[in-house]
Amino acid sequence: SPIVLAYGGLILRGATGQAARTLSFGAPRAMAIAAIASQLGQPIKTGVYPECGDGKPLGYADFRGGIQLSFSNAKFVGWTLDAKGDVRNRMANGVGIGTNVATLQKLVPDVFIDPGEQENGGLGPGFQSDTWPSGWLDGARSNSKIVSLFAGKTCIVA
């Protein structure tokens, strides 16, 4: 069943009659992998990015449906839903891959749209929020769409 994308981790919907479980940043790596594996199957690939932004290694586990978990010091610290990810994985407010900027601005009132001009060293258009996940856009217009989402510490591999 779909995974709910949250600012502080991921929310796993329980089976019928079971409560949802929140997998929060800071959870031990093994627990995080087991929790996501219970919904998506074992990771397709695990490994380490030797250097991320701050020069420290960041571990990762890739799951089907385009979800990647990030780990630092054996703790769950971030997630990414890539552009080929399962569009049913959305935020609790319904925002996800394919949502347009106008709807994003309505549902995430504190959102900041960054045009991300590449000629000025930007990484391309994206959005940030202090309360909801962030992500990348296919443009900065109101009809531009979300192409991927992330939260916490991730390795942006351009």
N, C-alpha and C positions, 0 to 999 in steps of 0.2 A: 504494500500500500504506500501511497506517496509520503514523503518526508516533508515536514513543515520547516521552512528555512527561518532561523531566528538570529537576532543580533548577537546573542550570547551563546549560541550553539545550534543544536538541531532538535526538533521535537518529533518523536516517533509515535505514530498513532497506534493505540493498542488494538488487539483483535476485538470483535464485538463484545461489549460488556466490560472491557478492560480499560483502565485509565491510560491516557497518553503518558509517555515517559520523556522527560527532558534530558538530553545529553549536553551538559554544560561544558564550556571551555574550562580546562583545569582537570577534567576527568582523566584517569590513567589511560594510557594508549591501549592496553589490552582490553579494557572495559569498553572503550569507544569503538574499537574494531568489532568486538563481539556484538555490541548493540546494533550497529549498522548492518553487520553480516546477518543478523537475525531477520532483517527485512529485505536485504538486497543480495544475499549470498556472500561467499568469501571474497576478499579483495581480488581484483584482476591483477594488480601489480602493487608492490610496495617498494620503497626505496628512500633515498636521501638526496635532496638538492644540496650540494656542498656549500653553496653560498647564496644567501638571500639578503636582500637590502642591507641588513646590519652586519653582513659578513659571517654570520653564524649559520651552521647547517640547519636545515628544516626537513624532518622526515615526512613522508606522505604515504597514503594508502588510497588507491583508485578503486572505485566500485562501479558496477554497471549502473546505468542511468546518469552517468556524467558527474557523480559526486566524488570529490577528493577531500579527504581529511588531512590536516596538517598537524605535525607533532614537534614539540620542542621539549627537551629533557624528559622524554617519555610521557608527556602530557598532551592532551587534545587542545590545540590552540587556535584552529581555524578550519574553515571549509570553503570549497569552491563548487559551484554548479556550472559546468562548462557549456559552451554554446551548443553542443550536440546533446546536452543533458535532457532528461525526462521532464517535459514541460508540466507534468502533474505535480512536481515538487515546487511548492510555492510558499510565500510568506502567509501568515495567518490571515492577513487582510486580502489575500487573493493575488497579490502582485507576484509576477514571475516572468520567465522568458516569454517574450512576445507582447508584454504589457507596454502600452505607449506612454510617453512622457507626461501627457496631459492627465492620464489616469493615475500615474505614479505620484504626480504633484498633489492630486486630490487625496490619495490614500496615505501618503507619507508627507504630512504637512511640513516637517523640518528638512525635507530633501534639498540638497544642493546639486544643481546640474552643472557639470564641468565640461565645457566644450573641448578641452584637452587638445588644443591645437598642436599637432605634431611638429610643425615648423618651429614652435617655441619650446620644444623638448617634452611636450605632453605625450601621454600614452594613448591618446584618442579619447573620444567622448565617454563620460561616465557619470555616475551619481554617488553621493555619499549622504549618510544620515547618522545622527548620534543615537538613534533609537531602533533603527531597522537595518537589515543588511544593505551593503553597497553593491555596485555592479557596473557593467560596461554597456554602452548604448551604440546603436548603429548611426547615431547623429544626435544633435542637440536641439532639434525642432520638436514641437509639441506632438507631432505624429511619428517621431522616431521611436524605435522599440528597444526594449531590454534584450541583450544577447547573452549575458551571463551574469551570475551573482556570486558574491563572496562575503565572508565576515571573519573577523579575528585576524590572525596572522597567516598570511598566505604568501606563496612565492609567485610573483608576477613574472612569468617567463614570456617575454615579448617575442 
